[in-house]
Amino acid sequence: MADKRFTHIDFLRAVAIVGMIATHVLSYNLGTNVINIIWNYLHFVVPLFVFCSGYVMYRQYETITWNPATLTNWYKRRAVRLILPYYAFTTLHYFLWFLLPGIVSGLGLSRSPQFMLSSIFLVGVDYGWLPILFLELMFITPFILSIRKSRGLSIAVMIAAAASTVFFVFVRPDVDFRLTMWLPWSAILLVSFAAARVDAQRETKPILYLAIAGTAFAVFAYGYWFLSSLHFPLTLTLHKYPPDIFYLSYGIGMGSLLILRERFGIFHAEPVRAVIRWISSRSYGLFFVHYIVIDIIQTYERVHANTFPVWWQLILSLFGSIALIRLYEEGQKKWFTGRHSGK
């Protein structure tokens, strides 16, 4: 099934990956109030990724009839797209670490055989949790799409997802968060499906996104007051694994405002839209590659006892990641052209 581009989804996904790179750079520079605040309130990016994925999935597969053949094809194609980049990047990171230890220090990696083995199953390295999340959502997406015509089942699923986001405010099960995170994250999946359904039926008015943003931020503000009164932590990452309503409401609110922002101003200029499309379409690869770039920066700073200003780190991480993706694509293109030309 051919991919269709949605300009507001491209915009959200591009913002999400740039924001994610920024959060990871800032995480190595925490200390001042300004950086701490910016780092904390950039944590709307994963909800954007999940929303974008769900939106596109709904628009592509809303009319499909799910049967063993279509399910098998769906799982196979989706799993390959999610897992292969992870394995390729992790292998490359290890290779560079072993080959160029003075340039790459294996940020987040370990030479322990146990760690390497666990990384095969996506649970060793820290960033493995995101592919796991999308794999979990991959398994439930056909089910949710298939029950959309059953009002009773749809309401039951919505209630379960919404209730889990409240439950995790107060209870953190003594199990790996990867086993439970799919349930609250499915709330964002349901929101994305609802938005995609409305957009497919008619042009969505800005007032709708204003209403969603207002409601989400009202929930977030109440949560902030409520958690403060109970002396609960307010750092968003402490509400992320698995996510609760405090974390997710902030993500929904920010996403709604960004959709409104995309509809106006310079983002409709074709050169800008071309850049946004390029970053959006390569966001998953950029997610992995930017770890190598940050590793190189961190290694250089340590070896030379010299710390770049945080803004230079941000610029180098973003454009270094883009450059690596471009380098990979050019190499792939030359290899493909040479192979088919008989050289």
Residue, then its C-alpha position, 0 to 999 in steps of 0.5 A: m500500500a502506497d504511503k501518503r504524506f500528511t503535512h501536519i504529521d510530517f511537521l509533528r514527526a520532524v519536531a519530535i525527532v529534533g526535540m528528542i535529539a535535544t533532550h538527549v543532548l541536554s541530559y548531559n548538560l543538566g544543572t542550571n535552571v534554564i537547561n533543566i526546565i527546557w529539558n523537562y518540558l521537551h518531553f512531549v516528543v514520544p507522544l508525538f511519535v506514537f500519535c504520528s504512527g497511529y494517524v498514518m496507520y489508520r489512514q492507510y489501513e482503515t478499510i482493510t479486512w483483517n484475516p490471517a493473510t493480511l495480518t501475517n503481511w502486516y506483522k512481517r512488514r511492520a516488524v522488519r521496518l522496526i527491527l532492522p534499523y535497530y540491529a543495523f545501528t547497534t551493530l554499527h555502534y559496536f563496530l565503531w567502538f571496537l575499531l575507533p575507541g579514541i573517537v567512539s566510546g560506546l555510549g550506553l553499550s557494554r562488552s559484557p556477553q550478557f549485555m550483548l545477548s540481551s540487546i539482541f532482544l532489545v532490552g540491553v541498550d537503553y534506546g531499545w525500549l522505543p522499538i519494543l513499544f512500537l512492536e507492542l503497538m503493532f500487535i494491538t493495532p489490527f485489533i483496535l482497527s477491527i473493532r471500530k464498528s463495535r461501539g461496545l468493544s470500542i468504549a471498553v478499550m477506551i475506558a481500559a486505556a484511559a483508566s490505566t493512565v490514571f492507575f499509573v499515577f499512583v501505582r508502579p507495578d514491580v515489573d519491567f515497565r516494558l511489559t505494561m507500557w503498551l496499555p497507557w500508550s494505547a490511549i495515544l493510539l486511540v487519540s490518533f485514530a480519532a483524529a485521523r477518522v475526523d480528518a478523513q471525513r471532513e476538514t478539521k477546524p482549528i477550533l477542534y485542536l484548540a479545544i483538545a489543547g485546552t482540555a489536555f492542558a487543563v488536565f495537566a494543570y490539575g495534575y500538577w496541582f494535585l501531584s504537588s499537594l501530595h508531594f509527588p515528583l513533577t519531573l515528566t520523565l518520572h511519569k514516563y515509564p510507563p506513562d501516566i495521565f500527567y505525562l500524556s496530557y502534556g504531550i497531547g496538549m503540545g501536539s495539538l498546539l503544534i498542529l495549529r502552528e503548522r497550519f500557519g506561517i512559514f511552514h507552508a513555504e515549499p523549501v521549508r516543507a521539503v526540509i520537514r518532509w526529509i527529516s520526517s521520513r528519516s526520523y526513525g533512522l535519525f533516532f538511532v544515528h544521533y546516539i553515535v553523534i552524541d557518543i563522538i561529541q562526548t568522547y572528544e570532550r573527554v579526550h581533549a578535556n574540552t566541553f562544547p557550549v550546549w548550543w554547539q552540542l545541539i547543532l553538531s548533534l542534529f546536523g551530524s546525524i543528518a550528515l550521517i544519514r545523507l552519507y549512508e543514502e549516498g553510499q547505498k545509491k552508489w552501491f545500488t547503481g554500481r551493482h545494476s550497471g555491472k561494475 
